[in-house]
């Protein structure tokens, strides 16, 4: 296989995995599976119209987020958790990413290192200003957002911080990429996405100006947008059924 064909194959596989991750996360939080139920991969692969390898990668991603648990003898099992678990997980990520942003400002080696973050954020802003957010555009937005957050961690130049953030993102809904397909249709969520892009601008500016405390504060506030998404849902019982983790949150008291 030539390098070009290999690249095209890798791109198709990555696209399938991203799509499968979105759709599968939607099914889990919408209550298509019972807590403790084992995910059956073969029929699910047919249902989502993806091959086994991208599906397996999607299952592993959701396990890393804490929605699923991987067991040696039973495969992937649907997790159960409380609203308090989600709040704590989000807050923990905010603390760690705030520390990463502060270190990034203190350890910035070359202002040009911020260019990929700025470019990703501008692309995200462009996607949000489209009249209609398609599945392809929303998937692209999620990928760019993940790139931005990973970039902040990279600029901290700390293996310890990176490891801690990876562990925190394995908790329920703590990952900055833990979006749901329905969020592209909810107007209040779309407004929060615009706020997130504005936060990104401020964080990059603070790091560029070596303002460590400002970068940390903005990053911690940025993480709390995930809690605002959840709070919007909790104020409306019908809406709660259609946004991140609504049905799973009701399974346990906070």
Order of alpha helices (4+ residues) and beta strands (2+ residues): alpha-alpha-alpha-beta-beta-alpha-alpha-alpha-alpha-alpha-alpha-alpha-alpha-alpha
